[in-house]
């Protein structure tokens, strides 16, 4: 289970890095679908934004 999570994280990072200029809305959508809520900002999203937007 943990390994799968790590792999998914890595793939997400690579995918975001390659699609940097429009990653925000797509990431929001993905997180929203995964969480099943319409919450806009999650801790995951904040972490990614801090990584890529500095």
C-alpha positions as CSV (number, residue, x, y, z in Angstrom):
1,X,0.0,0.0,0.0
2,X,2.7,2.5,1.0
3,X,4.8,1.7,-2.1
4,X,1.8,2.4,-4.3
5,X,1.3,5.7,-2.7
6,X,4.9,6.7,-3.1
7,X,4.8,5.6,-6.8
8,X,1.7,7.7,-7.4
9,X,3.3,10.7,-5.7
10,X,6.4,10.4,-7.9
11,X,4.3,10.1,-11.0
12,X,2.2,13.1,-10.0
13,X,5.4,15.1,-9.4
14,X,6.8,14.2,-12.8
15,X,3.5,14.9,-14.5
16,X,3.1,18.3,-12.8
17,X,6.7,19.2,-13.6
18,X,6.0,18.5,-17.3
19,X,2.7,20.4,-17.3
20,X,3.8,23.2,-15.0
21,X,1.9,26.1,-16.6
22,X,-1.6,24.7,-16.3
23,X,-1.2,22.2,-13.4
24,X,-3.2,24.1,-10.9
25,X,-6.7,23.5,-12.2
26,X,-6.1,19.9,-13.2
27,X,-4.6,19.2,-9.8
28,X,-7.5,20.8,-8.1
29,X,-9.8,18.6,-10.2
30,X,-7.9,15.4,-9.4
31,X,-7.9,16.2,-5.7
32,X,-11.6,17.0,-5.7
33,X,-12.4,13.7,-7.5
34,X,-10.2,11.7,-5.1
35,X,-11.7,13.3,-2.0
36,X,-15.2,13.4,-3.3
37,X,-15.7,17.0,-2.1
38,X,-15.7,20.5,-3.6
39,X,-13.1,21.7,-1.1
40,X,-10.7,24.0,-3.1
41,X,-7.5,23.8,-1.1
42,X,-6.2,20.7,0.5
43,X,-2.9,20.0,2.2
44,X,-1.7,18.0,-0.8
45,X,-2.4,20.9,-3.1
46,X,-0.7,23.4,-0.8
47,X,2.4,21.2,-0.7
48,X,2.6,21.0,-4.5
49,X,2.0,24.7,-5.0
50,X,4.7,25.5,-2.5
51,X,7.1,23.2,-4.4
52,X,6.4,24.4,-7.9
53,X,5.5,28.1,-7.5
54,X,8.5,29.4,-5.7
